[in-house]
Amino acid sequence: LASVSDDCNIMIWKHYLDEPLNSYRCWKAICTLSGYHTHTIFSIDYLKSREMHLFATGSEDNSIKIFKEYESSESLGNKSYK
C-alpha cells in the first residue's frame, strides 16, 4: 500500500497482525520517499507483474515520477525504491 499527499511525500505501508492477539491487521509506514516532487502529489498508480513492480506518481508540479521496487541487500525481505 502506498499513499501520497500535499507534503510532497510518498509513504509505503505494510500490514502486520496486531500482537499479541493477532486479531486484526495494523498498518505501519516502512518507507518515506521525499524530494521527488516540489508540489502536492495527487495520484498514484501501480503495475505489478511477475517481472517487476512499478508505481507512478503525478503531481501539481506537472511531473510524473516512476519508481521500481527492488529487493534490498541490506536486510532480507525488505524493499527499496528507485
Phi and psi in radians as a Rosetta constraint file:
Dihedral C 1 N 2 CA 2 C 2 CIRCULARHARMONIC -2.379 0.35
Dihedral N 2 CA 2 C 2 N 3 CIRCULARHARMONIC 2.649 0.35
Dihedral C 2 N 3 CA 3 C 3 CIRCULARHARMONIC -2.360 0.35
Dihedral N 3 CA 3 C 3 N 4 CIRCULARHARMONIC 2.681 0.35
Dihedral C 3 N 4 CA 4 C 4 CIRCULARHARMONIC -2.280 0.35
Dihedral N 4 CA 4 C 4 N 5 CIRCULARHARMONIC 2.791 0.35
Dihedral C 4 N 5 CA 5 C 5 CIRCULARHARMONIC -2.756 0.35
Dihedral N 5 CA 5 C 5 N 6 CIRCULARHARMONIC -3.061 0.35
Dihedral C 5 N 6 CA 6 C 6 CIRCULARHARMONIC -1.364 0.35
Dihedral N 6 CA 6 C 6 N 7 CIRCULARHARMONIC -0.059 0.35
Dihedral C 6 N 7 CA 7 C 7 CIRCULARHARMONIC -1.525 0.35
Dihedral N 7 CA 7 C 7 N 8 CIRCULARHARMONIC 0.132 0.35
Dihedral C 7 N 8 CA 8 C 8 CIRCULARHARMONIC 1.201 0.35
Dihedral N 8 CA 8 C 8 N 9 CIRCULARHARMONIC 0.287 0.35
Dihedral C 8 N 9 CA 9 C 9 CIRCULARHARMONIC -1.836 0.35
Dihedral N 9 CA 9 C 9 N 10 CIRCULARHARMONIC 2.645 0.35
Dihedral C 9 N 10 CA 10 C 10 CIRCULARHARMONIC -2.001 0.35
Dihedral N 10 CA 10 C 10 N 11 CIRCULARHARMONIC 2.177 0.35
Dihedral C 10 N 11 CA 11 C 11 CIRCULARHARMONIC -1.903 0.35
Dihedral N 11 CA 11 C 11 N 12 CIRCULARHARMONIC 2.316 0.35
Dihedral C 11 N 12 CA 12 C 12 CIRCULARHARMONIC -1.829 0.35
Dihedral N 12 CA 12 C 12 N 13 CIRCULARHARMONIC 2.291 0.35
Dihedral C 12 N 13 CA 13 C 13 CIRCULARHARMONIC -2.092 0.35
Dihedral N 13 CA 13 C 13 N 14 CIRCULARHARMONIC 2.641 0.35
Dihedral C 13 N 14 CA 14 C 14 CIRCULARHARMONIC -2.330 0.35
Dihedral N 14 CA 14 C 14 N 15 CIRCULARHARMONIC 2.501 0.35
Dihedral C 14 N 15 CA 15 C 15 CIRCULARHARMONIC -1.672 0.35
Dihedral N 15 CA 15 C 15 N 16 CIRCULARHARMONIC 2.536 0.35
Dihedral C 15 N 16 CA 16 C 16 CIRCULARHARMONIC -2.325 0.35
Dihedral N 16 CA 16 C 16 N 17 CIRCULARHARMONIC 2.681 0.35
Dihedral C 16 N 17 CA 17 C 17 CIRCULARHARMONIC -1.366 0.35
Dihedral N 17 CA 17 C 17 N 18 CIRCULARHARMONIC 2.401 0.35
Dihedral C 17 N 18 CA 18 C 18 CIRCULARHARMONIC -1.114 0.35
Dihedral N 18 CA 18 C 18 N 19 CIRCULARHARMONIC 2.250 0.35
Dihedral C 18 N 19 CA 19 C 19 CIRCULARHARMONIC -1.705 0.35
Dihedral N 19 CA 19 C 19 N 20 CIRCULARHARMONIC 2.527 0.35
Dihedral C 19 N 20 CA 20 C 20 CIRCULARHARMONIC -1.606 0.35
Dihedral N 20 CA 20 C 20 N 21 CIRCULARHARMONIC -0.050 0.35
Dihedral C 20 N 21 CA 21 C 21 CIRCULARHARMONIC -1.405 0.35
Dihedral N 21 CA 21 C 21 N 22 CIRCULARHARMONIC -0.396 0.35
Dihedral C 21 N 22 CA 22 C 22 CIRCULARHARMONIC 0.894 0.35
Dihedral N 22 CA 22 C 22 N 23 CIRCULARHARMONIC 0.603 0.35
Dihedral C 22 N 23 CA 23 C 23 CIRCULARHARMONIC -1.629 0.35
Dihedral N 23 CA 23 C 23 N 24 CIRCULARHARMONIC -0.404 0.35
Dihedral C 23 N 24 CA 24 C 24 CIRCULARHARMONIC -2.659 0.35
Dihedral N 24 CA 24 C 24 N 25 CIRCULARHARMONIC 2.846 0.35
Dihedral C 24 N 25 CA 25 C 25 CIRCULARHARMONIC -1.591 0.35
Dihedral N 25 CA 25 C 25 N 26 CIRCULARHARMONIC 2.436 0.35
Dihedral C 25 N 26 CA 26 C 26 CIRCULARHARMONIC -2.108 0.35
Dihedral N 26 CA 26 C 26 N 27 CIRCULARHARMONIC 2.649 0.35
Dihedral C 26 N 27 CA 27 C 27 CIRCULARHARMONIC -1.853 0.35
Dihedral N 27 CA 27 C 27 N 28 CIRCULARHARMONIC 2.384 0.35
Dihedral C 27 N 28 CA 28 C 28 CIRCULARHARMONIC -2.237 0.35
Dihedral N 28 CA 28 C 28 N 29 CIRCULARHARMONIC 2.401 0.35
Dihedral C 28 N 29 CA 29 C 29 CIRCULARHARMONIC -1.252 0.35
Dihedral N 29 CA 29 C 29 N 30 CIRCULARHARMONIC 2.206 0.35
Dihedral C 29 N 30 CA 30 C 30 CIRCULARHARMONIC -1.935 0.35
Dihedral N 30 CA 30 C 30 N 31 CIRCULARHARMONIC -0.214 0.35
Dihedral C 30 N 31 CA 31 C 31 CIRCULARHARMONIC -2.775 0.35
Dihedral N 31 CA 31 C 31 N 32 CIRCULARHARMONIC 2.399 0.35
Dihedral C 31 N 32 CA 32 C 32 CIRCULARHARMONIC -2.102 0.35
Dihedral N 32 CA 32 C 32 N 33 CIRCULARHARMONIC 2.160 0.35
Dihedral C 32 N 33 CA 33 C 33 CIRCULARHARMONIC -1.825 0.35
Dihedral N 33 CA 33 C 33 N 34 CIRCULARHARMONIC 2.090 0.35
Dihedral C 33 N 34 CA 34 C 34 CIRCULARHARMONIC -2.334 0.35
Dihedral N 34 CA 34 C 34 N 35 CIRCULARHARMONIC 2.820 0.35
Dihedral C 34 N 35 CA 35 C 35 CIRCULARHARMONIC 1.558 0.35
Dihedral N 35 CA 35 C 35 N 36 CIRCULARHARMONIC 0.045 0.35
Dihedral C 35 N 36 CA 36 C 36 CIRCULARHARMONIC -1.608 0.35
Dihedral N 36 CA 36 C 36 N 37 CIRCULARHARMONIC -0.476 0.35
Dihedral C 36 N 37 CA 37 C 37 CIRCULARHARMONIC -2.173 0.35
Dihedral N 37 CA 37 C 37 N 38 CIRCULARHARMONIC 2.670 0.35
Dihedral C 37 N 38 CA 38 C 38 CIRCULARHARMONIC -1.884 0.35
Dihedral N 38 CA 38 C 38 N 39 CIRCULARHARMONIC -0.136 0.35
Dihedral C 38 N 39 CA 39 C 39 CIRCULARHARMONIC -2.355 0.35
Dihedral N 39 CA 39 C 39 N 40 CIRCULARHARMONIC 3.054 0.35
Dihedral C 39 N 40 CA 40 C 40 CIRCULARHARMONIC -0.835 0.35
Dihedral N 40 CA 40 C 40 N 41 CIRCULARHARMONIC 2.343 0.35
Dihedral C 40 N 41 CA 41 C 41 CIRCULARHARMONIC -1.648 0.35
Dihedral N 41 CA 41 C 41 N 42 CIRCULARHARMONIC 2.123 0.35
Dihedral C 41 N 42 CA 42 C 42 CIRCULARHARMONIC -1.754 0.35
Dihedral N 42 CA 42 C 42 N 43 CIRCULARHARMONIC -0.438 0.35
Dihedral C 42 N 43 CA 43 C 43 CIRCULARHARMONIC -2.524 0.35
Dihedral N 43 CA 43 C 43 N 44 CIRCULARHARMONIC 2.740 0.35
Dihedral C 43 N 44 CA 44 C 44 CIRCULARHARMONIC -2.564 0.35
Dihedral N 44 CA 44 C 44 N 45 CIRCULARHARMONIC 2.497 0.35
Dihedral C 44 N 45 CA 45 C 45 CIRCULARHARMONIC -2.495 0.35
Dihedral N 45 CA 45 C 45 N 46 CIRCULARHARMONIC 2.699 0.35
Dihedral C 45 N 46 CA 46 C 46 CIRCULARHARMONIC -2.116 0.35
Dihedral N 46 CA 46 C 46 N 47 CIRCULARHARMONIC 2.607 0.35
Dihedral C 46 N 47 CA 47 C 47 CIRCULARHARMONIC -2.323 0.35
Dihedral N 47 CA 47 C 47 N 48 CIRCULARHARMONIC 2.049 0.35
Dihedral C 47 N 48 CA 48 C 48 CIRCULARHARMONIC -2.170 0.35
Dihedral N 48 CA 48 C 48 N 49 CIRCULARHARMONIC 2.076 0.35
Dihedral C 48 N 49 CA 49 C 49 CIRCULARHARMONIC -2.318 0.35
Dihedral N 49 CA 49 C 49 N 50 CIRCULARHARMONIC 3.118 0.35
Dihedral C 49 N 50 CA 50 C 50 CIRCULARHARMONIC -1.113 0.35
Dihedral N 50 CA 50 C 50 N 51 CIRCULARHARMONIC -0.603 0.35
Dihedral C 50 N 51 CA 51 C 51 CIRCULARHARMONIC -1.428 0.35
Dihedral N 51 CA 51 C 51 N 52 CIRCULARHARMONIC -0.590 0.35
Dihedral C 51 N 52 CA 52 C 52 CIRCULARHARMONIC -2.756 0.35
Dihedral N 52 CA 52 C 52 N 53 CIRCULARHARMONIC 2.789 0.35
Dihedral C 52 N 53 CA 53 C 53 CIRCULARHARMONIC -2.119 0.35
Dihedral N 53 CA 53 C 53 N 54 CIRCULARHARMONIC 2.105 0.35
Dihedral C 53 N 54 CA 54 C 54 CIRCULARHARMONIC -2.184 0.35
Dihedral N 54 CA 54 C 54 N 55 CIRCULARHARMONIC 2.667 0.35
Dihedral C 54 N 55 CA 55 C 55 CIRCULARHARMONIC -2.509 0.35
Dihedral N 55 CA 55 C 55 N 56 CIRCULARHARMONIC 2.657 0.35
Dihedral C 55 N 56 CA 56 C 56 CIRCULARHARMONIC -2.185 0.35
Dihedral N 56 CA 56 C 56 N 57 CIRCULARHARMONIC 2.506 0.35
Dihedral C 56 N 57 CA 57 C 57 CIRCULARHARMONIC -2.092 0.35
Dihedral N 57 CA 57 C 57 N 58 CIRCULARHARMONIC 2.555 0.35
Dihedral C 57 N 58 CA 58 C 58 CIRCULARHARMONIC -2.131 0.35
Dihedral N 58 CA 58 C 58 N 59 CIRCULARHARMONIC 2.390 0.35
Dihedral C 58 N 59 CA 59 C 59 CIRCULARHARMONIC -2.271 0.35
Dihedral N 59 CA 59 C 59 N 60 CIRCULARHARMONIC 2.828 0.35
Dihedral C 59 N 60 CA 60 C 60 CIRCULARHARMONIC -1.138 0.35
Dihedral N 60 CA 60 C 60 N 61 CIRCULARHARMONIC -0.249 0.35
Dihedral C 60 N 61 CA 61 C 61 CIRCULARHARMONIC -1.401 0.35
Dihedral N 61 CA 61 C 61 N 62 CIRCULARHARMONIC 0.228 0.35
Dihedral C 61 N 62 CA 62 C 62 CIRCULARHARMONIC 1.106 0.35
Dihedral N 62 CA 62 C 62 N 63 CIRCULARHARMONIC 0.590 0.35
Dihedral C 62 N 63 CA 63 C 63 CIRCULARHARMONIC -2.269 0.35
Dihedral N 63 CA 63 C 63 N 64 CIRCULARHARMONIC 2.702 0.35
Dihedral C 63 N 64 CA 64 C 64 CIRCULARHARMONIC -2.099 0.35
Dihedral N 64 CA 64 C 64 N 65 CIRCULARHARMONIC 2.250 0.35
Dihedral C 64 N 65 CA 65 C 65 CIRCULARHARMONIC -1.984 0.35
Dihedral N 65 CA 65 C 65 N 66 CIRCULARHARMONIC 2.400 0.35
Dihedral C 65 N 66 CA 66 C 66 CIRCULARHARMONIC -2.010 0.35
Dihedral N 66 CA 66 C 66 N 67 CIRCULARHARMONIC 2.276 0.35
Dihedral C 66 N 67 CA 67 C 67 CIRCULARHARMONIC -2.078 0.35
Dihedral N 67 CA 67 C 67 N 68 CIRCULARHARMONIC 2.519 0.35
Dihedral C 67 N 68 CA 68 C 68 CIRCULARHARMONIC -2.055 0.35
Dihedral N 68 CA 68 C 68 N 69 CIRCULARHARMONIC 2.427 0.35
Dihedral C 68 N 69 CA 69 C 69 CIRCULARHARMONIC -1.535 0.35
Dihedral N 69 CA 69 C 69 N 70 CIRCULARHARMONIC 2.325 0.35
Dihedral C 69 N 70 CA 70 C 70 CIRCULARHARMONIC -2.160 0.35
Dihedral N 70 CA 70 C 70 N 71 CIRCULARHARMONIC 2.623 0.35
Dihedral C 70 N 71 CA 71 C 71 CIRCULARHARMONIC -1.273 0.35
Dihedral N 71 CA 71 C 71 N 72 CIRCULARHARMONIC 2.317 0.35
Dihedral C 71 N 72 CA 72 C 72 CIRCULARHARMONIC -1.485 0.35
Dihedral N 72 CA 72 C 72 N 73 CIRCULARHARMONIC 2.316 0.35
Dihedral C 72 N 73 CA 73 C 73 CIRCULARHARMONIC -1.422 0.35
Dihedral N 73 CA 73 C 73 N 74 CIRCULARHARMONIC -0.242 0.35
Dihedral C 73 N 74 CA 74 C 74 CIRCULARHARMONIC -1.305 0.35
Dihedral N 74 CA 74 C 74 N 75 CIRCULARHARMONIC -0.590 0.35
Dihedral C 74 N 75 CA 75 C 75 CIRCULARHARMONIC -2.531 0.35
Dihedral N 75 CA 75 C 75 N 76 CIRCULARHARMONIC 2.185 0.35
Dihedral C 75 N 76 CA 76 C 76 CIRCULARHARMONIC -1.003 0.35
Dihedral N 76 CA 76 C 76 N 77 CIRCULARHARMONIC 2.247 0.35
Dihedral C 76 N 77 CA 77 C 77 CIRCULARHARMONIC 1.518 0.35
Dihedral N 77 CA 77 C 77 N 78 CIRCULARHARMONIC -0.146 0.35
Dihedral C 77 N 78 CA 78 C 78 CIRCULARHARMONIC -1.527 0.35
Dihedral N 78 CA 78 C 78 N 79 CIRCULARHARMONIC 2.762 0.35
Dihedral C 78 N 79 CA 79 C 79 CIRCULARHARMONIC -1.965 0.35
Dihedral N 79 CA 79 C 79 N 80 CIRCULARHARMONIC 2.701 0.35
Dihedral C 79 N 80 CA 80 C 80 CIRCULARHARMONIC -2.328 0.35
Dihedral N 80 CA 80 C 80 N 81 CIRCULARHARMONIC 2.817 0.35
Dihedral C 80 N 81 CA 81 C 81 CIRCULARHARMONIC -2.308 0.35
Dihedral N 81 CA 81 C 81 N 82 CIRCULARHARMONIC 2.352 0.35
